[in-house]
Every structure is written in C-alpha cells, then in structure tokens.
Amino acid sequence: MYELPSVKLGFIYLRRLLHFPLNQSLDQISTGGWAMLHSDGTNQSPILPRCKPVLNLLLGLGLLFYLVQSGYNHDVCLHALQVYSLAVIAVEIVFSLLGGGSCPASDVFTGSSSKTKTKKSSKVVHVFLIAVWSICSIVTTHIVTVLYGAYLIENFEDTFTFSVLVASLAFIRPLIALGPSALIIILERLNWEEECEVQCFAILLGAWLGAIPIPLDWDTPWQVWPLTCSIGAVLGEVGASLYVIAKQRKVGDLSRKKNKAT
C-alpha cells in the first residue's frame, strides 16, 4: 500500500476536519466557488474559505490601527506595509496548502486533486511560473506607478514598498489561488462577483483614490507618499473582504431557507 509522507497526511486530515455538511447541492456550492467533495462522494461546504475573508479583514484593520497608533511615522509605516504584504501572501499560500483556495491551485502545492499522479517536475514548473509572474507583477506595478508620477530614483524604497503592497494584494494572491494561468481564467469567466476580481478592483480603485489627498494643503502626517495610496489600497481590501463575507452569509441564508422549504 502506498504511504503518503507524514506532512501530506497532516494536510489531508486537517482538510477533512475543516469541513462540515450544509446539505447543499453541488451546483449551489460550485456557484459560490467553493465546491469540494470528500472521498465518499458526499457534498461538503468547506469552512476554510469562509475564514479567509475574515482573516484578511482582521489583517487589514490591524494594519490600519497600527498605522494610526504609530502616529503615521514614515519609517514605521513603511516597515508595517512591508510586513503586511508578506503576511497576505503567506496567508494565501497557507490556505492553498490546506485546500481553502477558490480554485484548484492548491493542487499545485499538495497534489490532492484528481491529477495526483502528475509528475513532480510539473508541480515545480507551476510553482516556478507563479514566482516568475509574481516578480513580473511587482515590476510592472512599479513601472506603472512611476509613469503616474511616483519617484523613480528619489525615495525608491517608498515607491517599491507601495508596488509590492499593491502587487501582493491584487495580483500575487490570484496567481497563488488560480495558478499561473490566473489572468486567462479571470478573463474567460469575467465575473465581477468572484472573490479575486472583487479584491483586485477594490484594491486598485482604493490605491488610485488614495492619491487625491496628496496635493491638498492639509498638513497631516499621513498625507505623504506612499501612505495615502497604501491606506487607500488597504481600505479597498477591507471593503472587498466585507463584501465577500456578506455574500457568503447571504448564500448561506438562502441555502438554509431552501432546505427548510424542502
């Protein structure tokens, strides 16, 4: 009998523990983007994807609270933004490893889908492509930010920190959740009610609107580059998380009403 490594067994057991039945049809679950079946064929609605937007919301609110508590000290805020960018990427990777992603991208890391016999070299290529596209997204975001008027050489760290923040929130997470073909998947389904699309739109909109206070003569400590745009991006993330949580709750309420009616 083939024995899985202990680490992979741990992930399998944890994934099984983090699921509970809601008596939903497979079509209902897949419409929300979180369809998952156990080996016995029973429909399950994973609890893990419901936890992810809550955790993202808490991280965003925690960062905003920390920035306020620091008095918007420039160096402290930059460090906090850098740590936050790494934290959101780490959270997305962990949820993908545990099978809580919105797409089979977790299979790239765990190999737990129907394609379990895929060669390890293929998985390595997938991870490599995700890393390459992630770096490209940071570079592209940095270039676009400079074209919009940010500093190129002066205050390079400020601009790069903002680029990493936006790329981490809007581009790298979809790559981890959907795989190297994230852009193609998003363009094909073109559904602005999906979590990835909502997050990307809200974050980019928030970052863009965050530039409005910079030229205003308010003399506030947060009214400097890149704090306003970064705060706008994080506020967009908070808004997107609230939207996803509300949508999940609405779907759950409709499902319970339908089950009671039947």
Secondary structure as UniProt FT lines:
FT   HELIX           6..17
FT   STRAND          19..20
FT   HELIX           26..31
FT   TURN            32..33
FT   STRAND          36..37
FT   TURN            39..40
FT   STRAND          43..46
FT   HELIX           48..69
FT   TURN            70..72
FT   HELIX           74..97
FT   TURN            98..99
FT   TURN            104..105
FT   HELIX           106..110
FT   TURN            114..117
FT   HELIX           120..147
FT   TURN            148..149
FT   TURN            154..155
FT   HELIX           156..167
FT   HELIX           168..172
FT   HELIX           173..178
FT   TURN            180..181
FT   HELIX           182..189
FT   TURN            192..193
FT   HELIX           195..209
FT   TURN            210..215
FT   TURN            221..222
FT   TURN            225..226
FT   HELIX           227..261
//
